[in-house]
Amino acid sequence: MENLTNQVLELKDGKKYFVLRQAAYKGTTYYFGAEVANSGEDFTNQFIFLERVEKDGKFMVKEVTDPDVLALLAKNIKLD
């Protein structure tokens, strides 16, 4: 698993997130990210959990929406 902490990931809708933490659970990689402002230099106050999805040898990320997975991630991914 490639460590993408401190990298910027972009969703299909164009929103960009700076990866603060990365974790694996049951074979799936998750990221906790802070939204990057339009200027590209600052962060907004929006945070998100993202899930890595492999497709056709490439990967993309999507927002985690399952409440059970969100609760588990929120409980176990800590910021120091």
N, CA, C and O atoms as a GROMACS GRO file, in nm:
protein
  320
    1MET      N    1   0.085  -0.117   0.000
    1MET     CA    2   0.000   0.000   0.000
    1MET      C    3   0.090   0.124   0.000
    1MET      O    4   0.173   0.143   0.089
    2GLU      N    5   0.072   0.206  -0.100
    2GLU     CA    6   0.147   0.330  -0.111
    2GLU      C    7   0.095   0.431  -0.009
    2GLU      O    8  -0.026   0.451   0.003
    3ASN      N    9   0.186   0.495   0.064
    3ASN     CA   10   0.147   0.594   0.164
    3ASN      C   11   0.123   0.728   0.095
    3ASN      O   12   0.216   0.787   0.039
    4LEU      N   13  -0.001   0.776   0.100
    4LEU     CA   14  -0.036   0.903   0.037
    4LEU      C   15  -0.054   1.017   0.138
    4LEU      O   16  -0.107   1.122   0.104
    5THR      N   17  -0.011   0.995   0.262
    5THR     CA   18  -0.017   1.100   0.362
    5THR      C   19   0.062   1.220   0.312
    5THR      O   20   0.171   1.205   0.256
    6ASN      N   21   0.008   1.339   0.333
    6ASN     CA   22   0.065   1.467   0.290
    6ASN      C   23   0.057   1.489   0.139
    6ASN      O   24   0.127   1.575   0.085
    7GLN      N   25  -0.027   1.411   0.072
    7GLN     CA   26  -0.051   1.430  -0.072
    7GLN      C   27  -0.192   1.486  -0.089
    7GLN      O   28  -0.274   1.481   0.003
    8VAL      N   29  -0.220   1.540  -0.207
    8VAL     CA   30  -0.353   1.593  -0.237
    8VAL      C   31  -0.423   1.496  -0.332
    8VAL      O   32  -0.369   1.457  -0.435
    9LEU      N   33  -0.546   1.458  -0.294
    9LEU     CA   34  -0.630   1.372  -0.377
    9LEU      C   35  -0.749   1.453  -0.426
    9LEU      O   36  -0.800   1.539  -0.355
   10GLU      N   37  -0.792   1.424  -0.549
   10GLU     CA   38  -0.903   1.499  -0.608
   10GLU      C   39  -1.020   1.405  -0.638
   10GLU      O   40  -1.002   1.297  -0.693
   11LEU      N   41  -1.140   1.449  -0.600
   11LEU     CA   42  -1.262   1.374  -0.630
   11LEU      C   43  -1.310   1.408  -0.769
   11LEU      O   44  -1.263   1.504  -0.831
   12LYS      N   45  -1.404   1.330  -0.819
   12LYS     CA   46  -1.461   1.354  -0.952
   12LYS      C   47  -1.521   1.494  -0.964
   12LYS      O   48  -1.518   1.555  -1.071
   13ASP      N   49  -1.575   1.546  -0.853
   13ASP     CA   50  -1.639   1.678  -0.857
   13ASP      C   51  -1.539   1.793  -0.855
   13ASP      O   52  -1.577   1.910  -0.856
   14GLY      N   53  -1.409   1.759  -0.851
   14GLY     CA   54  -1.305   1.861  -0.854
   14GLY      C   55  -1.256   1.907  -0.719
   14GLY      O   56  -1.157   1.979  -0.710
   15LYS      N   57  -1.324   1.867  -0.612
   15LYS     CA   58  -1.278   1.905  -0.478
   15LYS      C   59  -1.149   1.832  -0.447
   15LYS      O   60  -1.132   1.715  -0.483
   16LYS      N   61  -1.058   1.902  -0.381
   16LYS     CA   62  -0.928   1.845  -0.348
   16LYS      C   63  -0.913   1.835  -0.197
   16LYS      O   64  -0.957   1.922  -0.122
   17TYR      N   65  -0.850   1.725  -0.154
   17TYR     CA   66  -0.832   1.698  -0.012
   17TYR      C   67  -0.687   1.662   0.017
   17TYR      O   68  -0.628   1.579  -0.051
   18PHE      N   69  -0.632   1.727   0.119
   18PHE     CA   70  -0.497   1.698   0.166
   18PHE      C   71  -0.507   1.582   0.264
   18PHE      O   72  -0.581   1.591   0.362
   19VAL      N   73  -0.434   1.475   0.240
   19VAL     CA   74  -0.444   1.355   0.322
   19VAL      C   75  -0.366   1.374   0.452
   19VAL      O   76  -0.244   1.392   0.452
   20LEU      N   77  -0.439   1.369   0.563
   20LEU     CA   78  -0.379   1.383   0.696
   20LEU      C   79  -0.340   1.249   0.756
   20LEU      O   80  -0.239   1.237   0.824
   21ARG      N   81  -0.423   1.148   0.730
   21ARG     CA   82  -0.399   1.013   0.781
   21ARG      C   83  -0.444   0.912   0.678
   21ARG      O   84  -0.530   0.938   0.594
   22GLN      N   85  -0.383   0.794   0.687
   22GLN     CA   86  -0.418   0.683   0.599
   22GLN      C   87  -0.428   0.558   0.686
   22GLN      O   88  -0.348   0.540   0.778
   23ALA      N   89  -0.525   0.473   0.656
   23ALA     CA   90  -0.542   0.349   0.733
   23ALA      C   91  -0.600   0.241   0.643
   23ALA      O   92  -0.666   0.270   0.543
   24ALA      N   93  -0.574   0.118   0.679
   24ALA     CA   94  -0.631   0.004   0.607
   24ALA      C   95  -0.722  -0.072   0.703
   24ALA      O   96  -0.689  -0.090   0.820
   25TYR      N   97  -0.836  -0.116   0.652
   25TYR     CA   98  -0.930  -0.194   0.732
   25TYR      C   99  -0.996  -0.295   0.640
   25TYR      O  100  -1.058  -0.259   0.540
   26LYS      N  101  -0.984  -0.422   0.675
   26LYS     CA  102  -1.043  -0.533   0.599
   26LYS      C  103  -1.009  -0.523   0.451
   26LYS      O  104  -1.096  -0.541   0.365
   27GLY      N  105  -0.882  -0.495   0.422
   27GLY     CA  106  -0.834  -0.493   0.284
   27GLY      C  107  -0.866  -0.368   0.204
   27GLY      O  108  -0.835  -0.361   0.085
   28THR      N  109  -0.927  -0.269   0.267
   28THR     CA  110  -0.961  -0.144   0.201
   28THR      C  111  -0.879  -0.031   0.262
   28THR      O  112  -0.859  -0.026   0.384
   29THR      N  113  -0.831   0.060   0.178
   29THR     CA  114  -0.753   0.174   0.225
   29THR      C  115  -0.844   0.295   0.238
   29THR      O  116  -0.924   0.325   0.148
   30TYR      N  117  -0.830   0.364   0.350
   30TYR     CA  118  -0.909   0.485   0.377
   30TYR      C  119  -0.815   0.601   0.404
   30TYR      O  120  -0.702   0.583   0.449
   31TYR      N  121  -0.864   0.720   0.374
   31TYR     CA  122  -0.787   0.842   0.398
   31TYR      C  123  -0.874   0.940   0.475
   31TYR      O  124  -0.995   0.948   0.453
   32PHE      N  125  -0.811   1.015   0.565
   32PHE     CA  126  -0.878   1.126   0.634
   32PHE      C  127  -0.816   1.252   0.579
   32PHE      O  128  -0.695   1.273   0.589
   33GLY      N  129  -0.899   1.338   0.520
   33GLY     CA  130  -0.843   1.454   0.453
   33GLY      C  131  -0.911   1.585   0.489
   33GLY      O  132  -1.025   1.588   0.535
   34ALA      N  133  -0.837   1.693   0.467
   34ALA     CA  134  -0.886   1.828   0.485
   34ALA      C  135  -0.904   1.890   0.347
   34ALA      O  136  -0.815   1.881   0.263
   35GLU      N  137  -1.018   1.953   0.325
   35GLU     CA  138  -1.043   2.014   0.194
   35GLU      C  139  -0.947   2.129   0.169
   35GLU      O  140  -0.922   2.211   0.257
   36VAL      N  141  -0.895   2.134   0.048
   36VAL     CA  142  -0.805   2.241   0.006
   36VAL      C  143  -0.890   2.353  -0.052
   36VAL      O  144  -0.978   2.328  -0.134
   37ALA      N  145  -0.865   2.477  -0.008
   37ALA     CA  146  -0.940   2.593  -0.058
   37ALA      C  147  -0.912   2.613  -0.206
   37ALA      O  148  -0.813   2.564  -0.258
   38ASN      N  149  -0.999   2.685  -0.272
   38ASN     CA  150  -0.985   2.712  -0.415
   38ASN      C  151  -0.852   2.775  -0.450
   38ASN      O  152  -0.800   2.753  -0.560
   39SER      N  153  -0.796   2.853  -0.360
   39SER     CA  154  -0.666   2.916  -0.386
   39SER      C  155  -0.555   2.814  -0.392
   39SER      O  156  -0.449   2.839  -0.450
   40GLY      N  157  -0.580   2.696  -0.332
   40GLY     CA  158  -0.480   2.590  -0.332
   40GLY      C  159  -0.374   2.606  -0.226
   40GLY      O  160  -0.282   2.524  -0.217
   41GLU      N  161  -0.384   2.711  -0.147
   41GLU     CA  162  -0.280   2.738  -0.046
   41GLU      C  163  -0.327   2.716   0.097
   41GLU      O  164  -0.244   2.698   0.186
   42ASP      N  165  -0.456   2.716   0.121
   42ASP     CA  166  -0.510   2.701   0.255
   42ASP      C  167  -0.609   2.586   0.258
   42ASP      O  168  -0.644   2.528   0.155
   43PHE      N  169  -0.654   2.554   0.380
   43PHE     CA  170  -0.755   2.451   0.398
   43PHE      C  171  -0.886   2.517   0.439
   43PHE      O  172  -0.887   2.624   0.500
   44THR      N  173  -0.996   2.451   0.404
   44THR     CA  174  -1.126   2.496   0.455
   44THR      C  175  -1.145   2.425   0.589
   44THR      O  176  -1.055   2.355   0.636
   45ASN      N  177  -1.261   2.442   0.650
   45ASN     CA  178  -1.289   2.372   0.776
   45ASN      C  179  -1.367   2.243   0.750
   45ASN      O  180  -1.435   2.192   0.839
   46GLN      N  181  -1.357   2.190   0.628
   46GLN     CA  182  -1.426   2.066   0.591
   46GLN      C  183  -1.329   1.948   0.593
   46GLN      O  184  -1.222   1.953   0.532
   47PHE      N  185  -1.369   1.844   0.663
   47PHE     CA  186  -1.288   1.722   0.671
   47PHE      C  187  -1.371   1.607   0.618
   47PHE      O  188  -1.494   1.610   0.623
   48ILE      N  189  -1.304   1.504   0.567
   48ILE     CA  190  -1.375   1.396   0.501
   48ILE      C  191  -1.296   1.265   0.515
   48ILE      O  192  -1.173   1.266   0.524
   49PHE      N  193  -1.368   1.154   0.516
   49PHE     CA  194  -1.306   1.023   0.504
   49PHE      C  195  -1.327   0.977   0.360
   49PHE      O  196  -1.438   0.984   0.307
   50LEU      N  197  -1.220   0.931   0.299
   50LEU     CA  198  -1.223   0.884   0.161
   50LEU      C  199  -1.186   0.737   0.156
   50LEU      O  200  -1.109   0.688   0.238
   51GLU      N  201  -1.242   0.667   0.059
   51GLU     CA  202  -1.212   0.526   0.037
   51GLU      C  203  -1.142   0.510  -0.098
   51GLU      O  204  -1.185   0.567  -0.198
   52ARG      N  205  -1.036   0.433  -0.099
   52ARG     CA  206  -0.963   0.405  -0.223
   52ARG      C  207  -1.036   0.293  -0.298
   52ARG      O  208  -1.068   0.190  -0.240
   53VAL      N  209  -1.062   0.316  -0.427
   53VAL     CA  210  -1.131   0.218  -0.511
   53VAL      C  211  -1.042   0.189  -0.631
   53VAL      O  212  -1.003   0.280  -0.704
   54GLU      N  213  -1.010   0.061  -0.651
   54GLU     CA  214  -0.928   0.019  -0.766
   54GLU      C  215  -1.021  -0.014  -0.883
   54GLU      O  216  -1.121  -0.083  -0.866
   55LYS      N  217  -0.985   0.038  -1.002
   55LYS     CA  218  -1.067   0.010  -1.120
   55LYS      C  219  -0.977   0.013  -1.243
   55LYS      O  220  -0.910   0.113  -1.269
   56ASP      N  221  -0.977  -0.095  -1.317
   56ASP     CA  222  -0.899  -0.105  -1.441
   56ASP      C  223  -0.751  -0.073  -1.419
   56ASP      O  224  -0.689  -0.007  -1.502
   57GLY      N  225  -0.696  -0.120  -1.308
   57GLY     CA  226  -0.554  -0.099  -1.281
   57GLY      C  227  -0.520   0.040  -1.230
   57GLY      O  228  -0.402   0.069  -1.208
   58LYS      N  229  -0.619   0.125  -1.211
   58LYS     CA  230  -0.598   0.260  -1.160
   58LYS      C  231  -0.678   0.273  -1.031
   58LYS      O  232  -0.760   0.187  -0.998
   59PHE      N  233  -0.653   0.381  -0.959
   59PHE     CA  234  -0.733   0.402  -0.839
   59PHE      C  235  -0.799   0.538  -0.842
   59PHE      O  236  -0.750   0.633  -0.904
   60MET      N  237  -0.911   0.544  -0.772
   60MET     CA  238  -0.981   0.670  -0.751
   60MET      C  239  -1.026   0.670  -0.606
   60MET      O  240  -1.017   0.568  -0.538
   61VAL      N  241  -1.074   0.782  -0.560
   61VAL     CA  242  -1.124   0.790  -0.423
   61VAL      C  243  -1.268   0.839  -0.425
   61VAL      O  244  -1.308   0.917  -0.511
   62LYS      N  245  -1.342   0.791  -0.327
   62LYS     CA  246  -1.480   0.836  -0.312
   62LYS      C  247  -1.506   0.861  -0.164
   62LYS      O  248  -1.440   0.805  -0.077
   63GLU      N  249  -1.603   0.946  -0.138
   63GLU     CA  250  -1.639   0.978  -0.001
   63GLU      C  251  -1.701   0.857   0.068
   63GLU      O  252  -1.782   0.786   0.008
   64VAL      N  253  -1.662   0.834   0.193
   64VAL     CA  254  -1.722   0.727   0.273
   64VAL      C  255  -1.856   0.779   0.325
   64VAL      O  256  -1.862   0.884   0.390
   65THR      N  257  -1.964   0.706   0.297
   65THR     CA  258  -2.097   0.747   0.341
   65THR      C  259  -2.162   0.648   0.436
   65THR      O  260  -2.262   0.681   0.500
   66ASP      N  261  -2.109   0.526   0.446
   66ASP     CA  262  -2.165   0.424   0.534
   66ASP      C  263  -2.145   0.468   0.679
   66ASP      O  264  -2.031   0.483   0.723
   67PRO      N  265  -2.254   0.488   0.755
   67PRO     CA  266  -2.241   0.538   0.892
   67PRO      C  267  -2.160   0.445   0.985
   67PRO      O  268  -2.092   0.493   1.075
   68ASP      N  269  -2.169   0.315   0.963
   68ASP     CA  270  -2.094   0.222   1.046
   68ASP      C  271  -1.944   0.234   1.021
   68ASP      O  272  -1.864   0.232   1.115
   69VAL      N  273  -1.906   0.246   0.894
   69VAL     CA  274  -1.764   0.262   0.859
   69VAL      C  275  -1.714   0.397   0.909
   69VAL      O  276  -1.603   0.407   0.962
   70LEU      N  277  -1.795   0.502   0.893
   70LEU     CA  278  -1.756   0.635   0.941
   70LEU      C  279  -1.731   0.634   1.092
   70LEU      O  280  -1.633   0.691   1.139
   71ALA      N  281  -1.819   0.569   1.166
   71ALA     CA  282  -1.803   0.562   1.311
   71ALA      C  283  -1.675   0.488   1.349
   71ALA      O  284  -1.603   0.530   1.439
   72LEU      N  285  -1.648   0.379   1.279
   72LEU     CA  286  -1.527   0.301   1.306
   72LEU      C  287  -1.402   0.383   1.274
   72LEU      O  288  -1.308   0.384   1.354
   73LEU      N  289  -1.401   0.450   1.160
   73LEU     CA  290  -1.285   0.531   1.122
   73LEU      C  291  -1.264   0.647   1.218
   73LEU      O  292  -1.152   0.674   1.260
   74ALA      N  293  -1.373   0.715   1.254
   74ALA     CA  294  -1.363   0.829   1.346
   74ALA      C  295  -1.309   0.787   1.481
   74ALA      O  296  -1.236   0.862   1.546
   75LYS      N  297  -1.344   0.668   1.523
   75LYS     CA  298  -1.298   0.618   1.653
   75LYS      C  299  -1.151   0.578   1.651
   75LYS      O  300  -1.082   0.592   1.752
   76ASN      N  301  -1.103   0.530   1.536
   76ASN     CA  302  -0.970   0.471   1.532
   76ASN      C  303  -0.862   0.555   1.464
   76ASN      O  304  -0.743   0.530   1.486
   77ILE      N  305  -0.899   0.652   1.385
   77ILE     CA  306  -0.797   0.737   1.321
   77ILE      C  307  -0.782   0.863   1.405
   77ILE      O  308  -0.873   0.945   1.413
   78LYS      N  309  -0.667   0.876   1.466
   78LYS     CA  310  -0.642   0.987   1.558
   78LYS      C  311  -0.540   1.082   1.498
   78LYS      O  312  -0.447   1.040   1.429
   79LEU      N  313  -0.559   1.210   1.525
   79LEU     CA  314  -0.458   1.309   1.490
   79LEU      C  315  -0.374   1.335   1.614
   79LEU      O  316  -0.427   1.355   1.723
   80ASP      N  317  -0.244   1.334   1.597
   80ASP     CA  318  -0.155   1.356   1.711
   80ASP      C  319  -0.149   1.503   1.747
   80ASP      O  320  -0.078   1.540   1.841
   0.00000   0.00000   0.00000
